[in-house]
Every structure is written in C-alpha cells, then in structure tokens.
Amino acid sequence: MASVNELVERAGLAIESWQGTSELPAIPEDWQRREEELTARLREKHGHAKAWQLTERQGELVARLLEDSIVTGELLTLPRSRRARTSS
C-alpha cells in the first residue's frame, strides 16, 4: 500500500506543511454559530433526503472516532511541486 507521501508525490504535489488538527487553534464561537445556523437551514430543506441522513450518520461516526482518538484529523498544505509547475 502506498504511503500518503508517495501518493502526494505521484499527484505532482509536495507537502509544504503537515499538522494534526488537534494542534490547530479553537474554532471561533462566531464561526461555530454561523455553521450551526447554516446546518439547521440545510437540514430543514434536505433533512428528509436519504443522502442527507446518510451524511449525518457518517459525520456522527467520524466525530466519535476522532473523539475516541481512533483516528486523527490531519491538515496538509500541498502546493504544486516544481516539477508539476514546469510541466504545465
């Protein structure tokens, strides 16, 4: 199985920075409030749809996995590698 580094390289990208989401600053309260308002509106409009319901269940599962440290969130910054820029 290919590593993340190998897959990134094959895609013509390069990892500029890599950090766990646990290292990121807390999400601002205003941002959280706006996200909750938007989600509520979308739920009103699409909550009956099977796709929405599946997405909700999957989101809850991922949240539990993150909370229990079974998986980790990772943030990678991937600018195009020089090789990809010169061949474009």
N, C-alpha and C positions, 0 to 999 in steps of 0.2 A: 504494500500500500504506500502511495506517495505521501510525503510529508507536506505540511502547509507550505513550507519554504520551497519545495520542489514545484508544487502546483502554481505558486505565485510566479516563480521564475519561468515556467512553461507558458504562462499567460502574458509574458513580456512585461511583467511588473517587478517592482523591487520594494521590499518592506523598509519604509523610512523610519517608522516607529511602531512599537507594539507594547500595549499595556493592558492589564486586566481592568475590567470595568469597576472592580472594587477600589481601584486606585483613583478613579475619577471623582471630581467634586460632587456633592449632593445636587440633585436636580432642584432648581429654584421653585419655591412654592407657587409663584405665579404661573410658571410653565406647567406644573402639575395640575393646577386648577383649570387652565385652558385645555389641557389634554383631556381631563375628565369631562369637561363640558362638550368638547367635540365628540368624544366617545359616546356620551349619552345621546347626542343628536343622531349619530350614525346608528346606534342601537335602536332608536325609535324607528328609523327609516328602514333598516335592514335586519333587525333582530329576528324576524320571522324566517329569514333565509337559512337554508341548511349550511351554506358556505360560511355565513356569519357565526352560526352556532358552533361549527367545527373549529373555526378560528379562535373563538372564545375558549373552547376546551383545550386546544393546543397551547394557547397563551397561559392558561392556568397551570398546565402541566410544566411548561418551561419555567414559570415563576417558582413552582415548588422545587424543581431540580436545582435552580440557582440558589434558592433559599437554603436548601439542604446541602449545598456545596457538592452536589453530584456532578454538575457541570459548572464551568465558569464562563463568564462573558469576556470576550477579548475584543479590543479595538485596535485594528491595524490601519496605518496610513500607507497607502500604496500608490505613489506616483508612478507614472510610466518609467520604465528603465531607459537608460540612454540608448540602448540597442533598439528598443521599440520606437523611440522618438526619431532616431536617424533613419529607420527603415520605413517610416510613414510617408 
